[in-house]
Structure formats: C-alpha cells, structure tokens
Amino acid sequence: MPLASVRSMSARALPALLLAASLPLQAQITPPQLDVPYVPTPEPVVARMLEMADVQPEDYVIDLGSGDGRIAIAAVRDFDARQALGVDLNPVRVSEAVENAERAGVTDRVTFEEGDLFEKDISDATVLTMYLLPRVNLQLRPVILDTLEPGTRVVSHAFSMDEWEPDDTDVVSNSYIYLWIVPAKVDGDWQISTPEGDFSVSLMQQFQMVEGVAEGLEPGIVKGRLNGTQIEFTLDDRHYVGTVNGDSIEPVSMEGAVANWSARRN
Ligand SMILES: C[S@@+](CC[C@H](N)C(=O)[O-])C[C@H]1O[C@@H](n2cnc3c(N)ncnc32)[C@H](O)[C@@H]1O
C-alpha cells in the first residue's frame, strides 16, 4: 500500500493494518513445537558416544534431533562412517548443521533433513544416536526394537530406556551415556539338536534377556542373553553360543561351549 494511502487512513484503522501486515512474517518465524529443547552434547561426550557404538567405515549413523549436527558430522569426520543423517524439526538447527558440515568439508557424506523424528524411517541405520528425553526415548523404544536390524547400536546421551537395560554405560564430563544392541527376536518354541539327542525348548524374551524351559530335562531351566544376533545360554550346566538367523541358530565355536548343536524354531 502506498505511503500516501496509509497517511490518509484514520488512526483507528492503522493498528489493524499493521497487525495484518506483520502476520505472515510472524507465522514464518514461529518456532515449531519441539518435543525436546535444544541443548548441544559436549564434544567429549559426542566422541565417547561414537566410540561406544564402535562406529566403523561401513556404518550409516542417524542422529534423531540433530541440533547443530555435531554428532552426525563427527561420525563421518572422526570415525569415517560411510554416511550420516541428522533429522531436526527446527529449520534454524538444520541450517546451522548444514553450515557446520560445509565448514568440516563432509557434505558428501552427511545430510540434514528438516522433519519430525517420529515420522522418519530409521530402519536403515546401523547406528542410532539420541539426546532426547526419557518420554521420547520410551516412545521410540518399540520402533527401535521392531524396525532396526538386530545388531544395530543405539546410543543415548543422558537418558535410559527404563526396563530395557543398557548393554554398556559410561559417564563422561558428568554425562551418562547408554548403549544398547538391538537384539534378535527369539521368542517361541525351538527344537535343539545335539549329538546326545534332541530336545524342545520354549524361550521367552524380555529385550536382550532370555529365559526358558526344556521339556523332559530336570531342572531344564534356560538362562541366556542376546548381543544382537549372538545368543548365549546355559542349559543343564552346559554353555551354548550361537548365531540367530531368523528361525534357526547355528553354533559359534568357543572354548567351553557345546559344539555340534543347532536349533530350529517350530
Ligand atoms: C537436546 S538437543 C540434541 C542435539 C544434538 N543431537 C546433540 O546431541 O548435540 C534435541 C534436538 O531435538 C530437536 N527436536 C525436538 N523435537 C523434535 C522432533 N519432534 N523431531 C525432530 N527433532 C526434534 C531439537 O530441535 C533439538 O535440536
């Protein structure tokens, strides 16, 4: 509107006009509703998180709620990860992260996306990093357990996942770090074959912990644990170590462990 027309308007109409003119701009700068406020992870904690996750050149690292991009950038720059992705709902953070990746010279291997972490398909991640909140971790827990491949490493700065006990923890600069290895799924009835004979075992799984009973053995109690696809359990005072592959388990040769056994899920 030309200035002359504004001048000719009554004093009463002017505030309404100013409000209308300012609305689109205000809408643009209104920050999105965040589930977690922005607090950057201190650099020594970033380094330890990636070290605990044992990031390797073949890894694809996703940082959910990536802030200024420091975890994703460090994953490729300092740990040589193949690729990293950061997802953040706040466009200001995404711009900062892109600038930081440019400065670090890693834009060929790091991408930042503006989006909601709850809507992101994370199933390709081999390492997942998070600095979120307990409630958000718990909301993500079933997604992590159901969509990530067994063996995927999940690292969280500061917050746990309640009953899902971490596989490793550390404290750096007064910050807790938790590591979980996504366990294979072994619930169900299995037929175990050994040179001494076959027996049926029902396994019940609670995250990475496994319990069960073997039919016809006294006491027949199975106690075990998963580390990704690797399962170890004791049964009848004997130690079994194997690799879970869908509905079968193949033995891993290890001193003190039973050899020549295998298992199939019914
Ligand atoms: C505590 S900061 C962590 C930043 C970075 N990962 C780090 O450790 O330095 C949490 C980040 O999550 C982002 N965030 C909050 N809610 C989100 C959501 N629903 N989807 C994606 N990002 C979100 C915030 O913008 C913020 O940058």
The ligand as a Tripos MOL2 file, in Angstrom:
@<TRIPOS>MOLECULE
LIG
   27    29     1     0     0
SMALL
NO_CHARGES

@<TRIPOS>ATOM
      1 C1         18.9180  -31.9440   23.2080 C.3       1 LIG1
      2 S1         19.0360  -31.4260   21.5210 S.3       1 LIG1
      3 C2         20.2600  -32.5510   20.9040 C.3       1 LIG1
      4 C3         21.0340  -32.0150   19.7140 C.3       1 LIG1
      5 C4         22.1400  -32.9350   19.1860 C.3       1 LIG1
      6 N1         21.6440  -34.2770   18.8960 N.3       1 LIG1
      7 C5         23.2590  -33.0320   20.1910 C.2       1 LIG1
      8 O1         23.2900  -34.0650   20.9010 O.co2     1 LIG1
      9 O2         24.0610  -32.1160   20.2860 O.co2     1 LIG1
     10 C6         17.4830  -32.0570   20.8620 C.3       1 LIG1
     11 C7         17.1880  -31.6250   19.4440 C.3       1 LIG1
     12 O3         15.9800  -32.2660   19.0530 O.3       1 LIG1
     13 C8         15.2480  -31.3950   18.2020 C.3       1 LIG1
     14 N2         13.8420  -31.8450   18.2330 N.ar      1 LIG1
     15 C9         12.9310  -31.6780   19.2060 C.ar      1 LIG1
     16 N3         11.7700  -32.2670   18.8910 N.ar      1 LIG1
     17 C10        11.9510  -32.8570   17.6830 C.ar      1 LIG1
     18 C11        11.1360  -33.6490   16.8360 C.ar      1 LIG1
     19 N4          9.8800  -33.9880   17.1500 N.pl3     1 LIG1
     20 N5         11.6610  -34.0840   15.6720 N.ar      1 LIG1
     21 C12        12.9430  -33.7790   15.3200 C.ar      1 LIG1
     22 N6         13.7560  -33.0240   16.0810 N.ar      1 LIG1
     23 C13        13.2810  -32.5770   17.2630 C.ar      1 LIG1
     24 C14        15.5060  -30.0260   18.7840 C.3       1 LIG1
     25 O4         15.3020  -29.0180   17.8200 O.3       1 LIG1
     26 C15        16.9640  -30.1340   19.2310 C.3       1 LIG1
     27 O5         17.8430  -29.6550   18.2460 O.3       1 LIG1
@<TRIPOS>BOND
     1     1     2 1
     2     2     3 1
     3     2    10 1
     4     3     4 1
     5     4     5 1
     6     5     6 1
     7     5     7 1
     8     7     8 2
     9     7     9 1
    10    10    11 1
    11    11    12 1
    12    11    26 1
    13    12    13 1
    14    13    14 1
    15    13    24 1
    16    14    15 ar
    17    14    23 ar
    18    15    16 ar
    19    16    17 ar
    20    17    18 ar
    21    17    23 ar
    22    18    19 1
    23    18    20 ar
    24    20    21 ar
    25    21    22 ar
    26    22    23 ar
    27    24    25 1
    28    24    26 1
    29    26    27 1
@<TRIPOS>SUBSTRUCTURE
     1 LIG1         1 GROUP 0 **** ****
